Amino acid sequence: MARPLYGAQMWREARHHLLGLPFGIAAFVFTVTTFAVGAGLSVTFIGLPVLAAGLRGCRRLGGRARSRARVALGARVEEPEPVRPSRPGAAGRVTASLADGLSWRSALYCVLMLPWGIISFAVTLVLLVACFPLLPFAVRYLAVAHRVLVELLLAPSELTARVRELEEDRGAVVDTAAADLRRIERDLHDGAQARLVALAMDLGLAKEKLLDSELSPEQVSAARMVDAAHGEVKLALQELRDLARGIHPAVLTDRGLDAALSSVAARCTVPGGVRVNVELAGPDGTPERPDSAVEGIAYFTVSELLTNTSKHAGARHAAVDVWRSADRLMVQVTDDGRGGADPRPGGGLAGLAERVGSVDGVFVVESPAGGPTTVTVELPWHTRAGRAVR
């Protein structure tokens, strides 16, 4: 069905073209100014941060342009994922902004908006005043051209879409694996572990009854066998408990990171003890918990780091700090040991880094010779398969 020449859509497009000039002027001035200042200061340490700030601003302007194009021009363009630093801190944010292709394309769009805004404004205004019958046709062709420009420069690339799809698939795998581990832990706890407890109790009662009566030599031998079996069952039960704790500790599922990490710290053999501080309250002060898969990775990372501290660091004190920063879970483990920790390929720290990286986390080790050692871990609050915050 053909649209009316002077319908609501035509007037939306005409309004968009007329307002495009002030938007184009503002975008052009911002982009040229920040890029000129950033380039001029590139010989100093503040040049790149200024340029990165300009790119972030262009990205936000691009977001505003996408919204306007969807409403007025009918553009079919999705919102991109936010820029995610590959490592924590200001340096990570600057590097991520400079490496983001959409930010550079948004900057190009902002520059082009000045000449395009002048053209579309002039054509629309002249036809509106002097040649009104031609206005609907010109407005429509200008809208088509602008829509193509938006979709070319401001839409997420196909590679980005593919990366998003792969990340969602990986998130589903991570969540499924975490659920399987919790199921195995419950099966061990409710099945084999419960049966071993019952067997240990029966053997203990049998041993007590044998010891309370006068025994023949054969019965003495049998009592010793029962006692040995009782000891083996208790050892197997302890090993099974350790195995279940290593798969997925029940305290983590039931009570969260604070209680689970406090339990790990209590078992740590650092002479001066381990201080644990967990702050995961939401904006309203209500305690919140991250995605279960992320929670498990945080727990096992801290557990392994404290084990390394006990065995290799020669530290007297250690500390574990966990907090939420926007949509990220931050974990930091420090000790006052000898330092020199190296995440070399094939080592334990490299394995932890791979586990953290499985959910797009960041793993940073600072361990100069002589100490102290600080390991900072940044994890998404939710994996992509079941995310509520990103």
N, C-alpha and C positions, 0 to 999 in steps of 0.2 A: 504494500500500500504506500503510494507516494505521500510524502509529508506536505502539509500546506506551505505555500511559499512564505507566508507571513505568520506562521505559527509560533508557538512558544519556543520551540527549539531554535528557530532562526534568531529570535531575540536573545536567547541565552548565548548563542555563538557571537552575535554582534556585541553584546556586553562584554564577553570574554576578550574580544579583539580590542575593544576600547580601553579596558583596564589592563591589557597586556603591556601597554607602554610604560606606565609608572612601575609595574612589576619589573619590566626589563631594565629600566634605568637603575632601580635599586639593586637588582641582581648584578648588573654589569659593574656598577661602582664598587659594590662590596667585593666582587671577585678580583677585579683589577687592582684594587687597593691592597687587599690582603696578600695577593701574589707578589705585587711589587715590593711591599714591605718585607715579606718573607725572603724574596730573592735578594734584596738589598742587605738583609741581615744574615744571609747564609754563611758568611765568614765567621759569625759569632754563634754561640751556643743557643741563642733564642730564635734563630732564623727558621729552623725546621719546625719547632713548635708553633710558630706563627703561621707557617704554610699549612701545617696539619689542621690548625684551627680554621683556616680559610676553607680547607676541603670539607671539614665537618659542617661549616656553615653552608657551603654549596650543596651538600647532601640534604640538609634540612630545607633549603630553598627548592631543591628538586622534589622533595616530598610534598611541599606546598603546591608546586606546579602539577604534580600527578593528581592531587585531589581536585584542583581546578579543572583539569582536563577530563577527569572521569565525570564530573558533574555537568560541565558545559559542552564538552565535545564528544562524550560517549567513548572515551578512550578505554581500552581494555588492557590495563597495566596493573600488575600486582605490586604490593609493597615488598621491598626487599628485606632481608634479614639485617639486623643492626650489625655494625662493625664490632667484631670481637677480638680484643688483643690476644696475641699468642703468648704473652707473659704479663704478669701484673706490673703495676706502676705506671708512671708518666711515660717512660720510654716505650713501654709496650703499646700504650694508646697512640703515641705519635707514629710509631712504626706501622701500626695497623691502618691508621688513616692514610698515610702516604702510599701504602700498598693496595688500597681499595680502588678497584677499577671503576666502580659506580660513582665514587666521589669525583674522580677526574672527568668522567662523562658528564656529571652534573655541573662541573665547572665550565665545561665547553658549552653546555646548554645555557648557562647563565650569561656567558659572553655573547652567544648568538641571539639572545633575547632582546638586546638593544636594537640591532638592525631589523630583526623580525618584528619587534614591537612597533617600530616607526612605520614599517611598511603596512602592517595590518591595521594600525590606528589610522593612518592617512587614507588608505583605501576605503575603510568602513565609514569614516567621517565624511569624506567627499561624496560617496555614493548616498549616504544618508541625507545629505543636504542638497546635492545637485543632481543626482541621477538615481532616484529612489527605486525605479523598476528593476534596476540591475543589482540592487543590494542583496536579495536572497541568494543569487547565484555566486556572487563574489564572496559573501560570508561563508557559504558552504565550502567553496574551494579552499579558502583560507583555513577553515576548520579541519578539512582533510589533511592539508599540508602540516598544520601544527600537530595534529594527532599522530601523524607518522613520525614527526620529530621527537615527540614525547616518548613514543614506543621504542624508537631507536636508541635514544640517549638515556632515558630514565627508567626503563624496565630492567629487572634483573636479567642477567645473561642466561643462556641455556646451560652453561657450565654451572652457574650458581644454582639453578633449579635442580640440576642433576646432583650436585653436592648436597642440597637440602634433602632430596629423596634418599640418597645413600645414608645421610646422617639419621634420618627417621628410621630406616631399616636397621641401622646399627643400634639405635636406641631401643628398638623393639627386641633385638637379640640380647642386649644388656639386661633389659627388664625381665625377659624370660629366664635368662640364666640366674638372675638374682632370686626370682620366684622358685626356680628349681632347687637352688641351694637351701632356701628356707624350708621347702617341703622335705628335703633330705634330712635336714636338722631335726624337724618335727618327728619324722619317721624314726630316726635313731633315738630320740628322746622318749617317745611314747611306745616304741616297739622294743628294739633290742636292749636299750638301756634299762627299761622297766623290767624286762625278763631277767637281766643279769642282777639287778637289785634283789629281785625275789629269790633268785638262786643263791646269792650271797647270804641272804638272811636264813634260808633253809640250811645251808652248809654250816653257818654259825651256830644255829640251834642244835644241829646234829653233833657238832664238835663239843658243845657244852654238855649234852647228855652223855656222850662217851666219857668225858673227863670227870663227870660226877659219879661214875660207877667204877667198881673194881673190874679191871680189864685183864683178860688173858693175853698172852704174847701175840696171838693173832689179832685180837681186838686193838692192842696197842699199835700194831702196824697199820690197822685200818684207820685208827684215829689220826695217825700221822699223815696218812693219805688224804683224809678229809681236811685236815689242817692245811696241807699243801694246796689242795684244790680250792679251799676258801681263800687262800692268799692269791692264787692265780686269778680267781674270779674278781677279787677286789682290784688287782692290777689291770685286768682287762676292762673293768668298769671305769677306772680312772683314765685309761687310754682312750676309751670310747667317749668319755666326757670331753677330753682334750680335743679329740677329732671333731666332735659336734661343735665345740666352741670355735675351732678353726674354720669350719664350714660357714657357720653363721650363728653367732652367739644369741641365745634366747633373750638375754638381757637387752641386746640392741633392738630386737623386734618389740619387746614388751615396754621398754622404758626409754629408748632413744639414746642418742650419742652421749649425753651428759653422764648417765649412769654407766654406760658401756665403757667409755674412756676412763672414767674414774676407777672402774674395775681393772682395766689394763694397767693404769698407773700404780695401783696398789700392788700388783704383782711384779712391777719393775724393780730391779735390784740396784738402782742408782742410790748411793749412800745417803744423800741428802733428801731423797724423795722427789716426786714429780708433782708440780703444781698444775692443776687442770682448771681452765676457765672456759665455759661454754655459754655463749650468749646468742640464742636463736629466737628471741622474741620478735613478733611481728610489729608493725607500726602501732597497733593498739595495745601492745604489751603482752598479748597472748602468746604462749610458747608455740612455735611451729616446728615442723620437721621437714627435711628435704625428701626428695624422691628416695625410695627404699634402696635402689641400686646405688645411688650417689652416697647415701648414708653408709652402706656397706663398704664402698671403696674408701671413704674417709676413715672408717674404723680400722680396716686392715692396714691402711697406710700408716696411721699413727702407731698401731701395734707393732708393725715391722720396724718403724723408725726407733721406737723405744727399745726394742730388742737389740738393734744395732748399737744404740747408745750404751746399753748395759754391757755388751760384749766387747766393743771396740773403742769407744770414745774416751774411756778413763774419766768420765765426768762425775762431779759430785752433786750437781743439781740439773734438773731438766724441767721444762715447762711445755704445756700444750694449751694453745689458745684456738678457739673455734668461734667464728662469728659469721653473720650474714651481711653481705654488702650488695644491696640491690638484688639482682637475680643470681648472685653467685654465693657459694659456700666457701668461706676462707678457713684454711687450717694452717697453723704455724707451730712447728716443733723446734725448740731451741735447747741447747745444752752448753755447759761451760767446759767441755772436754778439750782434747788436744787438736781437734780440727783435722783438716786434710781429707775429708770425705769426698769421694770422686765418683760421680755417676757414669763410670766407664761402661762401654758395651759389654753385656754379659754379666754385669754385677747386679747386686741386689737393688741398688738405687735405680739402675736403669730399668729393672723389672717393675719397680714401683711407678716410674715415669710412664712406662707403657700402659700400666693399668689405669693411671690417671688420664692418660691421653685417649683411652677407649671411649670416654664420654666428653671429649673436647675439653679436658682439664689442662691445667698448667702446673708444672712441677719445677721448682727453682731451688737450687742448693747453693748456699753461701757458706763456705767452710775453709777459711784461710788457715794456713799452718799455724798452730798454736791456739786455734779456736777464737771465738766460739763458733758453733755451727748452728745455722738457721736454715730450716727447710720450710719453704712456703708452698702450699698447695691451693690452687684455685679450681673449684669445681662448679658446674652449673647446678642451680638449685633443683632443676628437674631435667631428666633426660628427654629427648625429643619425642619419644614414643608416647609419653604420658605427661607432657609438659603442661603446666598451668602458668608458669612464668618463664620468660626467656630473656 
